[in-house]
Each structure stands twice: as structure tokens, then as C-alpha cells.
Amino acid sequence: MSEKSVFISYIFPTAIIFSITSNKNINTTLFIIDATGRIVKKLEQKINLGNNSIQIDVNNLPSGQYIIRSSDDYTNINKKFTIFK
């Protein structure tokens, strides 16, 4: 059985930092999606076995609500967050 957990730790005007705990090494694509459903940022990310802290630069994104989503079924990241500037 696969286990993982995702927790958004901090949201700053310039970056979000979140934690992923995984029981295997994987490569995934992370998407930042705005409130209209448009992909505004895409990045390839390696997630290692154990605890991972990932920082994503959102300095160029305006204030608003967003979703971070992963490209694969294993990580299944689908978290909402809000940027305030």
C-alpha cells in the first residue's frame, strides 16, 4: 500500500513552501492553476523517499486563489492556497 502526505507549510507573497512525505522516489510535474482553471506555472519535481520540502517561486503571480496539482496518480496533490500581496 502506498502512503504519502502533503502539507502546505508557508505561503509568502513570493513563494509557497510545502512538505511531502513519500514512501518511494518519484518524478512528477507540479502545476499551479489559477481560479479560472488556467495553468500559470509548471515545474518538474523529484520527490524522494521520506520527507521533502518544496519551495515554489510565486513572485510573478498576482494575489488570488490557486491550486497546486500533480501530474501522476501516486502523489495525487490537489491543494488550494491563496496569495496575498
DRENBA-973873 format. One record per residue (C-alpha): z, y, x; residue in three letters. Coordinates in steps of 0.02 Angstrom, whole numbers, plus 50000, padded with zeros to 5 digits. Layout:
N
ZYXALA
...
end
This chain:
85
500005000050000MET
499545017250067SER
500835030850072GLU
500665049350108LYS
501465065550055SER
500845083450054VAL
501945098750053PHE
501395116950070ILE
502705124350186SER
502225142650202TYR
500955154650131ILE
500665170550230PHE
499355184050198PRO
498405177250350THR
498735158350345ALA
499415143750247ILE
500415130350335ILE
500645113550254PHE
501305096550302SER
500515079550275ILE
501385063150312THR
500185048550330SER
500365030250374ASN
498655029550460LYS
497445040250560ASN
496045047850456ILE
494715061250465ASN
494455071850310THR
493635087850255THR
494775100950178LEU
494085113250051PHE
494855129549994ILE
494235133049817ILE
494455149649727ASP
494895152249543ALA
493045151949494THR
492805134649573GLY
491825141049723ARG
492165133249894ILE
492675147950003VAL
493195138450159LYS
492815121150228LYS
493535112850383LEU
493535095750463GLU
495295089450496GLN
496005074450588LYS
497615068150510ILE
498655057350625ASN
499885043550587LEU
501575051450546GLY
501965069650513ASN
500605082850530ASN
500745101650516SER
499095110150475ILE
498795128850482GLN
497275136350395ILE
496715154250426ASP
496505163150258VAL
496475180850329ASN
494715183950261ASN
495145178450084LEU
495695191149953PRO
497295189649852SER
497175176649716GLY
497445158649666GLN
496655144549763TYR
496655125649775ILE
496625115549935ILE
495715099049910ARG
495235084650024SER
493585075150029SER
494245057350029ASP
495235046449910ASP
496585041850035TYR
497285059250067THR
496955065049888ASN
497565082749921ILE
497445094049770ASN
498725108149787LYS
498725125549711LYS
499295140749807PHE
499245159649788THR
498855172649920ILE
499705189649903PHE
499145203850015LYS
end
